[in-house]
Amino acid sequence: MKPFRCSLAALFALWAAALPALGCAASLQFKVTDRDGQPVPDAVVEVQVASGAVPRVPAPGPVTINQSKMRFVPRVTVVQPGTRVVFTNQDRWDHHVRGTLGGLAQMLDAAGFQFRLAGWVDSKPMSSSEVVFDKPGVTLLGCFLHSSMRGYVVVADSPWVAVTGADGVAVLDELPAGPAVVKLWQADEVAEIAPSPVVLGPQPLVLSRQLSVLAKRR
């Protein structure tokens, strides 16, 4: 009986074939369009894996949301529970920021937070205030002094989350292989968006979703 011999190339082939079973990293590209087929920026794509695996991530650091030219910049901010968010006024006039828990549907609810930030003056530090977002969900940002200002803070359950760019595309890498659910949130879409069950694997997954509304441009 001849002794079993295995070349280095054969060992590598066996190792590569075993990667899917070991939960190798997967990737997802998700494109969001409006009812006219135009790309939708600022949509939030979140992946929740069935395995319950959670990567090691550093403690949430401070995130900054600026008030600039009567806008919240960025318009949509995605954070993890426990993240400190610093609001900074870069405008020359005052802003009275409000945050309403639950988003637009509870805009008149008293729950939430508010603070006033003085306008920026030359040679002086810009006014700022800090809020800790510790519960998953969507918070609508507004200004009591300027009703046209709108922004959103999305606290995600999952660490695998991304925001679509100007091209309407969000890309997520280093996802664990296996069954998962992809959730989509977009501020202008009133109807609830059904989650998409998927199976993540070694091949990049490309998905798309068309909304039923015309998304507002930046």
C-alpha positions as CSV (number, residue, x, y, z in Angstrom):
1,M,0.0,0.0,0.0
2,K,1.5,3.3,-1.1
3,P,1.8,6.1,1.6
4,F,-0.7,9.0,1.2
5,R,1.0,12.1,-0.1
6,C,-0.6,15.5,-0.6
7,S,1.0,18.4,-2.4
8,L,0.9,22.0,-1.1
9,A,-1.4,22.9,-3.9
10,A,-3.8,20.1,-3.0
11,L,-3.8,21.3,0.6
12,F,-4.6,24.8,-0.5
13,A,-7.5,23.6,-2.7
14,L,-9.0,21.7,0.3
15,W,-8.6,24.7,2.5
16,A,-10.3,27.0,0.0
17,A,-13.1,24.6,-0.5
18,A,-13.8,24.5,3.2
19,L,-14.1,28.3,3.5
20,P,-17.9,28.6,2.9
21,A,-18.5,26.0,5.6
22,L,-16.4,28.0,8.0
23,G,-18.4,31.2,7.4
24,C,-16.1,33.1,5.1
25,A,-16.6,36.8,4.6
26,A,-19.3,37.8,2.1
27,S,-20.3,41.1,0.5
28,L,-23.4,42.8,-0.6
29,Q,-24.1,45.6,-3.0
30,F,-27.6,47.2,-2.7
31,K,-29.0,49.8,-5.1
32,V,-32.0,51.9,-4.3
33,T,-34.1,53.8,-6.9
34,D,-37.2,55.9,-6.7
35,R,-40.4,55.3,-8.7
36,D,-38.8,57.0,-11.8
37,G,-35.8,54.8,-11.6
38,Q,-33.5,57.5,-10.3
39,P,-30.9,56.7,-7.7
40,V,-31.8,57.4,-4.1
41,P,-29.2,58.8,-1.7
42,D,-29.3,58.6,2.1
43,A,-31.2,55.3,2.3
44,V,-30.1,53.0,5.1
45,V,-29.3,49.3,4.3
46,E,-29.0,47.0,7.3
47,V,-28.0,43.3,7.3
48,Q,-29.1,41.1,10.2
49,V,-27.5,37.6,10.1
50,A,-29.4,34.5,11.2
51,S,-26.4,33.1,13.0
52,G,-26.4,35.9,15.5
53,A,-22.7,36.5,15.0
54,V,-21.5,39.9,16.0
55,P,-18.0,41.2,15.1
56,R,-15.8,42.9,17.6
57,V,-16.1,46.6,17.1
58,P,-14.5,49.4,19.0
59,A,-16.6,51.3,21.5
60,P,-18.8,53.9,19.7
61,G,-16.8,57.2,19.4
62,P,-18.2,60.7,19.1
63,V,-19.9,61.5,15.8
64,T,-20.5,65.1,14.7
65,I,-23.6,66.5,13.0
66,N,-23.1,70.0,11.8
67,Q,-25.7,72.7,11.2
68,S,-24.4,74.4,8.1
69,K,-26.3,76.7,5.6
70,M,-29.6,75.8,7.4
71,R,-29.0,72.0,6.9
72,F,-28.1,69.1,9.0
73,V,-24.8,67.7,7.6
74,P,-24.9,64.8,7.1
75,R,-28.7,64.6,6.5
76,V,-28.8,60.9,7.6
77,T,-26.4,59.7,10.3
78,V,-26.2,56.0,11.2
79,V,-24.8,55.0,14.6
80,Q,-24.6,52.1,17.0
81,P,-26.4,52.1,20.4
82,G,-24.4,54.1,23.0
83,T,-22.9,56.5,20.5
84,R,-22.2,60.1,21.5
85,V,-23.3,62.6,18.9
86,V,-22.0,66.2,19.0
87,F,-24.2,68.9,17.3
88,T,-22.2,71.9,16.2
89,N,-23.6,75.2,14.8
90,Q,-21.4,76.5,11.9
91,D,-24.0,79.1,10.9
92,R,-23.9,82.8,11.9
93,W,-27.4,82.6,13.3
94,D,-28.9,80.6,16.1
95,H,-30.5,77.2,15.8
96,H,-32.9,75.6,18.2
97,V,-32.4,71.9,17.5
98,R,-35.0,69.3,18.4
99,G,-34.9,65.5,18.2
100,T,-38.1,63.6,18.1
101,L,-38.0,59.9,18.9
102,G,-39.8,57.6,16.4
103,G,-39.4,59.9,13.4
104,L,-42.0,61.8,11.5
105,A,-45.0,59.9,12.8
106,Q,-44.4,61.3,16.3
107,M,-43.3,64.7,15.3
108,L,-45.6,66.4,17.8
109,D,-44.8,64.0,20.7
110,A,-43.1,65.6,23.6
111,A,-40.5,62.7,23.8
112,G,-37.1,63.6,22.6
113,F,-34.6,66.4,23.2
114,Q,-34.0,70.0,22.4
115,F,-31.3,72.6,22.9
116,R,-30.4,76.0,21.5
117,L,-27.0,76.7,19.8
118,A,-25.9,80.2,19.4
119,G,-24.6,81.4,16.0
120,W,-20.9,81.3,15.3
121,V,-18.9,84.5,15.9
122,D,-15.4,85.1,14.6
123,S,-12.6,84.2,17.0
124,K,-14.9,82.3,19.2
125,P,-15.5,78.5,19.5
126,M,-18.6,77.2,17.7
127,S,-21.5,76.3,19.9
128,S,-22.1,72.6,20.4
129,S,-24.2,70.2,22.4
130,E,-24.0,66.4,22.9
131,V,-26.6,63.7,22.9
132,V,-26.1,59.9,23.6
133,F,-28.3,57.7,21.4
134,D,-28.7,54.4,23.3
135,K,-31.8,52.8,21.8
136,P,-32.3,51.4,18.3
137,G,-34.7,53.4,16.1
138,V,-35.1,56.6,14.0
139,T,-34.9,60.1,15.5
140,L,-36.2,63.0,13.4
141,L,-34.0,66.2,13.7
142,G,-35.5,69.6,13.2
143,C,-35.2,73.2,14.2
144,F,-37.8,75.3,16.0
145,L,-36.4,78.5,14.3
146,H,-36.1,77.1,10.7
147,S,-38.9,74.7,9.8
148,S,-37.3,73.6,6.5
149,M,-34.4,71.9,8.4
150,R,-34.7,68.1,8.5
151,G,-32.2,65.4,9.5
152,Y,-32.3,61.8,10.8
153,V,-30.3,59.7,13.2
154,V,-30.7,56.0,12.7
155,V,-29.6,53.8,15.6
156,A,-29.0,50.4,14.0
157,D,-29.5,47.0,15.7
158,S,-26.8,45.4,13.5
159,P,-23.2,46.5,13.0
160,W,-23.6,45.7,9.3
161,V,-25.2,48.9,8.1
162,A,-24.4,51.4,5.3
163,V,-26.0,54.5,3.7
164,T,-26.5,54.8,0.0
165,G,-24.4,57.5,-1.8
166,A,-25.4,59.8,-4.6
167,D,-25.5,56.8,-7.0
168,G,-28.0,55.1,-4.8
169,V,-25.6,52.3,-3.9
170,A,-24.6,50.9,-0.5
171,V,-21.8,48.4,-0.2
172,L,-21.2,46.1,2.8
173,D,-18.2,43.9,3.1
174,E,-16.9,41.4,5.7
175,L,-20.4,39.9,6.2
176,P,-20.6,36.3,7.6
177,A,-21.8,33.7,5.2
178,G,-25.2,32.1,5.7
179,P,-28.9,33.1,5.9
180,A,-29.6,36.8,6.6
181,V,-32.2,39.5,6.3
182,V,-31.7,42.8,4.5
183,K,-33.7,45.7,5.8
184,L,-34.1,49.1,4.1
185,W,-35.2,52.4,5.5
186,Q,-35.7,55.7,3.6
187,A,-37.1,58.9,4.9
188,D,-39.5,59.7,2.1
189,E,-41.0,56.2,1.9
190,V,-44.2,56.2,4.0
191,A,-45.1,52.6,3.5
192,E,-43.2,50.0,5.4
193,I,-40.5,48.3,3.3
194,A,-40.6,44.5,3.7
195,P,-37.2,43.0,4.6
196,S,-35.5,40.7,2.0
197,P,-34.3,37.2,3.1
198,V,-31.0,36.3,1.5
199,V,-28.2,33.8,1.7
200,L,-24.8,35.3,1.8
201,G,-21.9,33.3,0.3
202,P,-18.4,33.6,-1.2
203,Q,-19.8,35.3,-4.4
204,P,-20.8,39.0,-4.0
205,L,-24.5,39.5,-3.8
206,V,-26.1,42.3,-5.8
207,L,-29.6,43.4,-5.0
208,S,-31.9,46.4,-5.9
209,R,-35.1,47.9,-4.6
210,Q,-37.4,50.5,-6.2
211,L,-39.3,52.8,-3.9
212,S,-42.9,53.9,-4.5
213,V,-42.1,57.6,-4.0
214,L,-40.0,60.3,-5.6
215,A,-37.1,60.8,-3.3
216,K,-36.1,64.4,-2.4
217,R,-32.7,65.4,-3.8
218,R,-30.0,66.8,-1.7
